[in-house]
């Protein structure tokens, strides 16, 4: 616990994307370094209290979360994702559970894969049946299996993603994304987009957060439709909300590779990715009350960690090993600045050769200091 009553700021990035922070937390903020005719992207750490609208925070890298969890497998993730997308879990009047999945025409290979997963976990095998329009169904009522699914994945309906998705590890996450996008995803080669549609706002936000943790920028688009005529020919005088989670095929392909759905995977591999986005700008900063807060620190070579939507700074200094001692050294960079005039770039007026020599010598001295230093705490 860092504070029992810290003042909290809401930082908004537009499109329903926002996060919260204390005033004393630090963020990596993008700045541009000019070197002659070239421009380079750099980052400074800025306290929340000093953030301003328009500042750009870097997006997370295109990589999985780095979580290893031997209790969940990629195949379990695939089933969980497909089931969440095109499956159902209901309670009969008797109190017993019932479940099933639906597949489109030409998706028999996906139905067979799901069927193998189900039948290896129940005594009486289920089968694939065809509907009158060519759709495929798998239905099952094995109570032991259904209770296992609820306990294992936390299925409680479709109002929010199963909680295990955020903690079950990289292999499960890859399978989950493969399953849910194979079931409900849409890929457009023309604009290089990958889209998932849901009628539930919380699912859209959770999916967008999940993808952003992996460095995949997303946009949530809300649509309201009226006077909808359903496939059964019935008409209901209601408004229906839908949410599209749209992301670029480039980062999606980098992180997840592709999909098990053959047609969608072909489009992912053939699509031309749009221009890569490196950061998003702050649209809103406002105080929003006080609350208890905790410090978070993870191992990362840039001393940051992926939060929802963007990278943020660790809450403390670089961690020490067990019984480690903080041995520090400093270099005054001002001593290496040799002047600047309007005819040259300021970055060229640093004595880089001398700085490199001093850094090399300083590292050598600090390394020797570690060898001879006194450790006040016994190992």
Order of alpha helices (4+ residues) and beta strands (2+ residues): beta-beta-beta-beta-beta-alpha-beta-beta-alpha-beta-beta-alpha-alpha-beta-beta-alpha-beta-beta-alpha-alpha-beta-beta-beta-beta-alpha
